[in-house]
Amino acid sequence: MNLLKTLFVIMLGMGVMSTPALAGLGKGHHVNIISFQKDDEVKGVASYPATFTGSFSQLMAVMEGKADPLLLVHTPHIHSGDIINVQVDVLGEGDAGLEDDGLNCSLSYNVDGPSFTIGGMCTILVATAKGAEKHRVIIPGVKVPSSPNGNHAKWVLIFFDKKTEVAFYANIEE
């Protein structure tokens, strides 16, 4: 009998403790991030607009022939202080053996009143004739406006790495 009472108290305690966490489910924002890498066929530096209004697909259409999408993220219900960990790694076979391109990022999302900020650290992998080069970059906290989804989404260029010609865009859906 004591064992049943103890189990009941433990289960009740777990339910009470999880109620506040469950109350926040379904609330929060969506953070959208897209990254582009300059197309190998493009001579010179790819041109990345500082801002853009439109959907994921419209942004990809603007970049077609200039840069290839490398990463696309749409987070579920994110909250201030959350960390977005994203990784894409493309391992392929080239003339000199295996080639490795990709991104590995940890980005923080913060809300300060009406402002939204995204920043963090990324490792950019670029395949070369000698193997993959790793470039570690810091994306300083950048303010990103909130906007509706779809054709009216407001995208901000949050980071451009001149060395690898990789660009990151973000927007926030409230």
DOBA-496082 format. One record per residue: residue number from 1; residue in three letters; x, y, z of N, C-alpha, C in turn. Coordinates in pm, 1 decimal, padded with zeros to 6 digits. Layout:
NUM;Ala;X;Y;Z;X;Y;Z;X;Y;Z
...
***
This chain:
1;Met;00081.8;-00118.4;00000.0;00000.0;00000.0;00000.0;00087.1;00126.2;00000.0
2;Asn;00193.9;00125.4;00081.4;00284.4;00239.7;00084.5;00350.2;00262.4;-00051.0
3;Leu;00380.8;00152.4;-00120.6;00441.9;00163.9;-00252.8;00346.9;00233.6;-00349.6
4;Leu;00217.6;00200.3;-00346.3;00119.4;00264.7;-00432.8;00105.8;00412.9;-00400.8
5;Lys;00104.3;00447.0;-00272.4;00096.5;00587.4;-00232.7;00218.7;00664.0;-00282.0
6;Thr;00335.7;00602.7;-00266.6;00460.0;00666.8;-00310.4;00458.0;00688.7;-00461.6
7;Leu;00417.9;00587.8;-00537.4;00410.1;00601.2;-00683.3;00309.5;00708.5;-00722.8
8;Phe;00196.0;00712.8;-00655.0;00094.0;00813.3;-00683.7;00147.6;00953.8;-00657.7
9;Val;00217.0;00971.7;-00545.6;00273.7;01102.3;-00512.6;00379.0;01141.7;-00616.4
10;Ile;00462.7;01047.3;-00658.1;00565.8;01075.6;-00759.8;00499.1;01114.7;-00891.4
11;Met;00398.0;01039.3;-00933.8;00329.2;01069.3;-01059.9;00259.1;01204.2;-01052.4
12;Leu;00195.7;01233.0;-00939.1;00128.8;01360.7;-00921.1;00230.7;01474.1;-00926.6
13;Gly;00343.2;01454.8;-00859.4;00449.8;01555.0;-00860.3;00503.6;01579.2;-00999.9
14;Met;00520.4;01473.1;-01076.4;00569.6;01488.9;-01213.7;00468.4;01564.6;-01297.5
15;Gly;00341.9;01537.6;-01278.7;00237.7;01607.2;-01353.8;00232.3;01754.2;-01319.8
16;Val;00243.4;01785.6;-01192.9;00241.2;01924.8;-01149.7;00363.3;01997.3;-01203.0
17;Met;00478.9;01930.4;-01199.3;00602.2;01994.5;-01245.0;00601.2;02016.0;-01396.0
18;Ser;00536.4;01930.1;-01471.0;00539.4;01944.1;-01616.3;00431.2;02037.2;-01669.0
19;Thr;00333.4;02073.8;-01588.0;00225.6;02160.0;-01633.5;00274.8;02293.8;-01687.1
20;Pro;00365.6;02367.7;-01617.5;00414.1;02494.1;-01673.8;00484.3;02474.9;-01808.0
21;Ala;00560.0;02366.6;-01821.9;00629.0;02342.8;-01948.7;00528.1;02317.0;-02059.7
22;Leu;00424.0;02242.2;-02029.7;00323.8;02212.3;-02130.9;00242.5;02336.0;-02167.8
23;Ala;00229.2;02428.9;-02074.1;00151.0;02549.4;-02100.4;00213.8;02632.6;-02211.3
24;Gly;00346.7;02623.4;-02230.9;00414.6;02702.1;-02333.5;00416.8;02635.8;-02469.8
25;Leu;00374.6;02510.2;-02478.9;00376.7;02441.7;-02607.8;00283.2;02509.8;-02706.3
26;Gly;00326.7;02521.5;-02830.5;00243.0;02580.5;-02933.5;00257.6;02730.0;-02942.1
27;Lys;00323.7;02793.1;-02846.6;00345.4;02936.7;-02850.0;00489.3;02960.6;-02893.1
28;Gly;00520.7;03083.3;-02921.8;00656.3;03115.8;-02963.6;00657.3;03159.4;-03108.5
29;His;00773.2;03167.4;-03164.3;00791.3;03215.9;-03301.2;00852.7;03107.8;-03389.3
30;His;00846.3;03132.2;-03517.6;00918.2;03048.4;-03613.4;01035.8;03130.4;-03664.1
31;Val;01153.4;03071.7;-03661.7;01271.6;03135.9;-03718.5;01302.9;03062.8;-03848.0
32;Asn;01316.0;03139.2;-03955.0;01350.0;03083.0;-04085.2;01489.7;03129.3;-04121.6
33;Ile;01573.2;03034.4;-04160.0;01710.4;03065.0;-04200.1;01737.4;02994.1;-04331.5
34;Ile;01800.1;03066.5;-04422.9;01844.5;03005.5;-04547.1;01986.8;03052.1;-04572.6
35;Ser;02068.2;02960.1;-04617.9;02208.1;02991.3;-04646.0;02236.0;02958.4;-04792.2
36;Phe;02318.7;03042.0;-04853.4;02357.7;03022.4;-04992.5;02508.8;03014.3;-05003.1
37;Gln;02555.2;02935.5;-05099.4;02697.0;02927.7;-05131.3;02711.0;02962.0;-05278.4
38;Lys;02808.9;03047.0;-05308.4;02827.6;03091.8;-05446.3;02838.9;02971.9;-05540.3
39;Asp;02770.0;02979.9;-05651.7;02777.0;02877.6;-05754.8;02918.1;02876.7;-05812.6
40;Asp;02974.5;02758.4;-05831.6;03111.3;02746.6;-05883.1;03129.6;02810.5;-06020.3
41;Glu;03021.9;02822.1;-06096.5;03029.7;02878.3;-06231.0;03034.2;03030.8;-06231.6
42;Val;03000.1;03094.1;-06119.5;02995.6;03240.4;-06112.2;03137.4;03294.2;-06095.9
43;Lys;03172.8;03388.7;-06178.2;03304.1;03453.2;-06168.5;03290.4;03576.9;-06080.5
44;Gly;03383.7;03598.6;-05990.7;03376.8;03712.8;-05900.8;03288.2;03681.7;-05781.9
45;Val;03258.4;03784.3;-05704.2;03179.0;03768.7;-05582.7;03030.2;03768.0;-05617.2
46;Ala;02959.8;03672.3;-05559.4;02814.5;03666.2;-05578.9;02752.0;03789.1;-05514.4
47;Ser;02646.5;03841.3;-05574.6;02578.3;03959.4;-05523.4;02461.4;03914.7;-05435.2
48;Tyr;02468.3;03949.4;-05306.7;02363.1;03914.2;-05212.2;02292.4;04042.2;-05167.7
49;Pro;02161.2;04054.0;-05188.9;02091.0;04174.0;-05141.7;02089.7;04179.7;-04989.0
50;Ala;02094.6;04301.0;-04931.2;02094.4;04318.6;-04785.4;01960.7;04277.6;-04725.0
51;Thr;01851.5;04302.4;-04796.7;01718.0;04262.1;-04752.1;01642.0;04209.0;-04872.6
52;Phe;01535.9;04136.5;-04843.0;01453.7;04078.8;-04948.4;01314.7;04057.3;-04892.0
53;Thr;01212.5;04079.7;-04971.4;01074.9;04051.1;-04931.1;01020.1;03944.7;-05023.8
54;Gly;00975.9;03834.4;-04966.7;00919.6;03725.9;-05045.0;00933.3;03592.8;-04973.4
55;Ser;00888.7;03488.4;-05038.1;00890.2;03354.2;-04981.8;01027.7;03289.7;-04999.0
56;Phe;01044.3;03171.2;-04935.6;01166.5;03093.0;-04954.6;01193.6;03074.4;-05104.1
57;Ser;01090.8;03030.8;-05176.1;01109.3;02999.5;-05318.5;01140.5;03123.8;-05401.5
58;Gln;01082.4;03238.3;-05366.0;01113.3;03361.8;-05438.3;01257.7;03404.4;-05414.2
59;Leu;01305.1;03388.4;-05291.5;01444.5;03420.8;-05261.4;01538.5;03326.9;-05336.9
60;Met;01504.0;03199.9;-05343.2;01587.2;03105.2;-05418.6;01587.1;03139.3;-05567.3
61;Ala;01474.1;03185.9;-05619.9;01467.4;03223.9;-05761.5;01557.0;03344.7;-05790.5
62;Val;01560.3;03442.8;-05698.0;01646.4;03560.2;-05715.5;01793.5;03519.5;-05718.5
63;Met;01829.0;03417.7;-05640.4;01968.6;03375.2;-05630.7;02008.0;03273.2;-05737.2
64;Glu;01910.3;03223.5;-05812.6;01940.7;03121.0;-05913.1;02044.9;03171.0;-06012.2
65;Gly;02143.9;03087.6;-06036.8;02252.5;03121.9;-06128.2;02363.7;03201.3;-06061.2
66;Lys;02339.5;03249.0;-05938.4;02440.9;03323.5;-05863.1;02495.0;03239.6;-05747.5
67;Ala;02402.5;03176.9;-05674.9;02439.5;03098.8;-05557.6;02339.0;02985.4;-05538.7
68;Asp;02387.9;02878.6;-05480.2;02303.9;02761.7;-05454.3;02260.4;02758.9;-05308.4
69;Pro;02133.9;02720.9;-05281.8;02093.4;02706.8;-05141.6;02171.6;02592.5;-05077.7
70;Leu;02218.7;02616.4;-04958.0;02299.6;02517.0;-04888.3;02225.0;02461.3;-04767.4
71;Leu;02142.1;02545.2;-04706.1;02073.2;02507.9;-04583.6;01941.2;02583.1;-04576.5
72;Leu;01836.8;02515.6;-04533.0;01705.4;02577.4;-04517.3;01645.8;02527.9;-04385.5
73;Val;01609.5;02622.5;-04296.3;01558.2;02587.0;-04163.9;01429.0;02662.4;-04137.1
74;His;01330.4;02591.2;-04084.4;01205.4;02650.7;-04035.6;01181.9;02589.5;-03897.6
75;Thr;01208.0;02666.1;-03791.6;01196.6;02610.1;-03657.0;01051.9;02605.4;-03609.9
76;Pro;01020.3;02508.6;-03524.5;00888.9;02508.7;-03459.8;00895.3;02591.6;-03332.5
77;His;00800.3;02676.1;-03309.7;00774.1;02747.3;-03184.0;00896.6;02768.8;-03095.5
78;Ile;00983.8;02856.4;-03138.1;01107.1;02885.5;-03065.1;01082.0;02997.8;-02964.1
79;His;01159.1;02997.9;-02857.4;01144.0;03096.0;-02750.0;01276.7;03167.3;-02725.4
80;Ser;01269.3;03283.0;-02663.6;01389.2;03360.7;-02633.4;01487.6;03277.2;-02552.6
81;Gly;01612.8;03281.4;-02594.2;01717.3;03205.5;-02526.9;01740.2;03067.8;-02585.2
82;Asp;01655.0;03025.0;-02678.8;01673.0;02893.7;-02741.4;01792.8;02895.6;-02835.9
83;Ile;01851.2;02779.0;-02854.2;01964.5;02761.2;-02945.3;01917.9;02676.9;-03063.9
84;Ile;01952.7;02722.8;-03183.3;01921.5;02649.2;-03306.2;02050.9;02582.7;-03351.6
85;Asn;02054.2;02450.6;-03346.8;02170.2;02375.8;-03395.5;02134.3;02318.1;-03530.8
86;Val;02211.4;02354.4;-03631.6;02185.0;02304.3;-03766.2;02314.2;02252.9;-03826.9
87;Gln;02300.4;02147.2;-03904.8;02416.9;02090.5;-03970.6;02374.8;02030.9;-04103.4
88;Val;02452.1;02060.2;-04203.4;02435.8;01995.1;-04332.8;02576.6;01963.2;-04380.4
89;Asp;02597.1;01841.5;-04419.4;02729.5;01796.7;-04460.5;02712.7;01716.3;-04588.3
90;Val;02778.4;01762.8;-04692.6;02768.1;01695.5;-04821.7;02902.9;01632.9;-04852.9
91;Leu;02907.6;01502.9;-04847.8;03029.9;01430.1;-04876.8;03014.6;01367.7;-05014.5
92;Gly;03101.5;01408.0;-05104.8;03092.7;01356.9;-05240.6;03228.9;01318.2;-05293.4
93;Glu;03229.0;01255.4;-05407.8;03355.1;01213.5;-05467.9;03392.0;01310.0;-05579.3
94;Gly;03512.1;01364.5;-05569.7;03563.0;01455.2;-05671.3;03682.5;01394.0;-05741.8
95;Asp;03746.8;01472.0;-05826.4;03863.5;01423.4;-05901.0;03977.3;01380.3;-05809.4
96;Ala;03994.3;01449.5;-05697.1;04106.4;01421.9;-05606.5;04064.8;01331.4;-05490.1
97;Gly;03947.6;01273.0;-05495.3;03900.2;01188.1;-05385.7;03773.7;01245.0;-05325.2
98;Leu;03753.5;01218.0;-05197.4;03632.9;01265.6;-05130.5;03639.2;01416.1;-05107.7
99;Glu;03525.0;01480.4;-05128.7;03512.6;01623.6;-05106.2;03406.0;01645.6;-04999.9
100;Asp;03421.7;01751.0;-04921.5;03331.7;01776.9;-04811.2;03291.6;01924.0;-04811.6
101;Asp;03163.5;01953.1;-04831.3;03107.1;02087.7;-04819.5;03001.4;02081.0;-04710.9
102;Gly;02983.9;02190.1;-04639.5;02875.9;02189.7;-04541.4;02883.6;02302.1;-04441.7
103;Leu;02787.3;02300.5;-04351.0;02775.3;02398.7;-04243.1;02744.3;02326.1;-04113.9
104;Asn;02797.4;02378.6;-04006.5;02764.0;02330.4;-03873.3;02751.2;02454.4;-03786.4
105;Cys;02627.9;02489.2;-03747.1;02603.1;02616.0;-03677.4;02527.1;02596.1;-03547.9
106;Ser;02560.8;02679.5;-03451.5;02484.1;02695.2;-03327.7;02447.5;02842.2;-03319.4
107;Leu;02319.4;02870.6;-03335.8;02271.4;03008.6;-03338.6;02176.5;03032.4;-03222.7
108;Ser;02192.6;03144.2;-03155.0;02102.5;03176.2;-03045.1;01994.9;03272.1;-03093.3
109;Tyr;01877.3;03257.7;-03034.9;01762.5;03340.6;-03068.5;01719.3;03410.8;-02941.3
110;Asn;01709.7;03543.8;-02948.0;01670.5;03620.8;-02830.0;01565.9;03724.1;-02866.4
111;Val;01475.2;03745.9;-02772.1;01371.7;03847.5;-02786.4;01398.8;03951.8;-02679.4
112;Asp;01406.0;04078.1;-02721.3;01423.6;04188.6;-02627.6;01318.1;04292.3;-02661.1
113;Gly;01202.6;04281.8;-02593.6;01090.9;04370.7;-02625.1;01040.0;04338.6;-02764.8
114;Pro;01033.0;04439.9;-02851.0;00984.1;04415.2;-02986.7;01094.0;04366.8;-03082.5
115;Ser;01219.2;04357.6;-03033.1;01331.7;04320.0;-03119.8;01363.8;04171.9;-03109.3
116;Phe;01406.5;04114.5;-03221.1;01448.0;03975.4;-03229.3;01592.4;03974.1;-03276.8
117;Thr;01675.8;03892.6;-03212.6;01816.8;03887.4;-03247.6;01859.9;03743.7;-03271.4
118;Ile;01940.5;03724.4;-03376.2;01997.8;03593.5;-03408.1;02148.3;03611.9;-03423.8
119;Gly;02224.2;03523.2;-03365.2;02370.1;03526.7;-03377.7;02427.5;03394.8;-03330.5
120;Gly;02555.5;03374.0;-03352.4;02616.8;03250.5;-03306.5;02745.5;03219.6;-03378.0
121;Met;02775.5;03091.3;-03386.4;02900.2;03047.0;-03446.1;02872.1;02936.9;-03548.9
122;Cys;02945.7;02941.9;-03659.7;02932.0;02839.8;-03763.3;03069.2;02793.0;-03809.8
123;Thr;03075.0;02667.7;-03845.6;03190.3;02613.7;-03916.0;03145.1;02589.1;-04058.4
124;Ile;03216.7;02649.3;-04152.3;03185.6;02633.6;-04293.9;03291.0;02540.6;-04352.9
125;Leu;03245.7;02431.3;-04414.0;03336.0;02336.2;-04479.5;03332.0;02360.4;-04629.1
126;Val;03449.4;02375.4;-04689.6;03457.5;02398.3;-04832.9;03553.3;02296.1;-04893.1
127;Ala;03506.1;02223.5;-04993.1;03590.1;02124.8;-05060.4;03693.0;02195.1;-05147.8
128;Thr;03817.7;02152.2;-05137.7;03925.8;02203.5;-05223.5;04000.7;02084.7;-05280.8
129;Ala;04093.5;02112.0;-05368.6;04173.9;02004.7;-05427.4;04257.2;01933.3;-05321.0
130;Lys;04287.1;02001.5;-05211.3;04368.6;01944.2;-05103.5;04283.8;01881.8;-04993.1
131;Gly;04153.5;01888.9;-05004.8;04064.1;01838.6;-04900.5;03973.0;01949.0;-04852.4
132;Ala;03897.9;01921.7;-04746.8;03803.8;02020.4;-04695.2;03875.8;02123.4;-04608.9
133;Glu;03844.4;02249.8;-04633.3;03894.3;02358.3;-04548.0;03782.7;02394.5;-04450.8
134;Lys;03820.1;02415.4;-04325.0;03723.2;02455.5;-04223.1;03743.5;02602.8;-04193.4
135;His;03635.0;02677.0;-04199.6;03636.8;02818.9;-04166.7;03536.9;02840.0;-04053.4
136;Arg;03586.9;02884.4;-03939.5;03497.8;02913.7;-03826.5;03466.8;03062.4;-03828.9
137;Val;03337.2;03092.2;-03825.0;03293.9;03231.7;-03830.2;03198.9;03259.3;-03714.4
138;Ile;03199.6;03382.6;-03670.3;03107.3;03427.0;-03566.6;03007.3;03521.2;-03630.5
139;Ile;02880.8;03490.4;-03613.2;02774.0;03577.1;-03661.3;02732.7;03662.4;-03542.2
140;Pro;02768.7;03791.9;-03544.0;02730.4;03876.3;-03429.8;02578.3;03887.2;-03422.6
141;Gly;02524.9;03913.2;-03305.5;02379.5;03926.9;-03290.7;02324.6;04031.4;-03386.4
142;Val;02235.5;03989.6;-03473.6;02176.2;04077.4;-03574.7;02027.2;04088.2;-03548.1
143;Lys;01975.3;04210.3;-03549.9;01830.9;04229.7;-03532.6;01759.1;04187.0;-03659.9
144;Val;01655.6;04108.9;-03641.4;01576.8;04056.9;-03752.7;01431.8;04096.0;-03728.7
145;Pro;01366.4;04161.9;-03825.4;01226.7;04201.1;-03804.5;01133.1;04081.0;-03815.6
146;Ser;01019.7;04091.9;-03749.1;00918.3;03988.6;-03767.1;00834.2;04026.4;-03887.0
147;Ser;00774.7;03926.0;-03948.5;00694.2;03950.9;-04067.8;00599.1;03834.6;-04088.9
148;Pro;00499.9;03855.5;-04173.8;00411.0;03743.5;-04206.6;00486.5;03642.9;-04293.3
149;Asn;00432.0;03525.8;-04303.6;00491.6;03421.6;-04386.0;00453.5;03443.3;-04531.6
150;Gly;00520.3;03375.4;-04621.2;00483.4;03377.1;-04762.4;00543.5;03492.3;-04839.1
151;Asn;00466.2;03547.1;-04933.2;00516.6;03648.4;-05026.8;00556.5;03779.2;-04959.8
152;His;00515.4;03801.2;-04834.8;00545.5;03926.8;-04766.2;00650.6;03911.0;-04657.3
153;Ala;00716.2;03794.7;-04652.1;00819.7;03772.0;-04551.7;00936.5;03867.3;-04576.0
154;Lys;00988.2;03924.8;-04468.4;01102.0;04016.9;-04478.2;01227.9;03944.1;-04433.7
155;Trp;01321.1;03925.9;-04525.7;01446.1;03856.4;-04500.4;01557.7;03958.0;-04480.9
156;Val;01649.4;03926.0;-04390.3;01765.2;04010.8;-04364.1;01890.8;03926.7;-04384.0
157;Leu;01988.1;03982.2;-04454.4;02118.7;03918.4;-04466.9;02186.8;03933.7;-04330.8
158;Ile;02199.0;03824.1;-04256.2;02256.8;03834.6;-04122.2;02407.5;03813.5;-04123.9
159;Phe;02459.7;03751.6;-04230.0;02604.1;03731.2;-04235.5;02647.1;03693.6;-04376.8
160;Phe;02761.5;03746.6;-04417.5;02825.1;03708.2;-04543.5;02972.7;03685.8;-04514.8
161;Asp;03022.6;03568.2;-04548.3;03163.7;03536.0;-04529.3;03235.8;03555.0;-04662.7
162;Lys;03319.1;03656.2;-04669.3;03389.8;03687.8;-04794.1;03481.5;03575.0;-04839.2
163;Lys;03542.4;03506.3;-04744.6;03639.2;03401.8;-04778.7;03572.5;03284.1;-04850.4
164;Thr;03457.9;03240.8;-04801.0;03389.0;03124.9;-04859.7;03272.9;03165.4;-04949.4
165;Glu;03234.6;03292.9;-04943.5;03119.8;03346.8;-05017.3;02989.5;03274.8;-04982.0
166;Val;02977.1;03242.4;-04854.0;02854.4;03184.7;-04799.5;02777.2;03297.1;-04731.1
167;Ala;02647.0;03302.9;-04757.2;02560.2;03406.3;-04700.0;02447.0;03339.9;-04622.2
168;Phe;02403.5;03406.9;-04513.9;02294.0;03360.1;-04430.8;02185.5;03467.1;-04426.9
169;Tyr;02060.8;03426.0;-04451.2;01944.3;03514.1;-04438.7;01853.8;03457.5;-04330.1
170;Ala;01778.0;03547.6;-04264.6;01683.3;03502.2;-04162.4;01559.5;03589.2;-04163.5
171;Asn;01449.6;03532.7;-04117.1;01329.0;03608.9;-04086.5;01257.1;03542.3;-03970.3
172;Ile;01167.5;03618.1;-03908.3;01093.8;03572.7;-03791.8;00944.9;03578.2;-03823.1
173;Glu;00874.3;03470.7;-03793.9;00728.2;03468.6;-03805.6;00670.1;03472.1;-03664.6
174;Glu;00588.1;03573.2;-03635.7;00522.6;03579.1;-03503.7;00392.5;03503.3;-03508.2
***
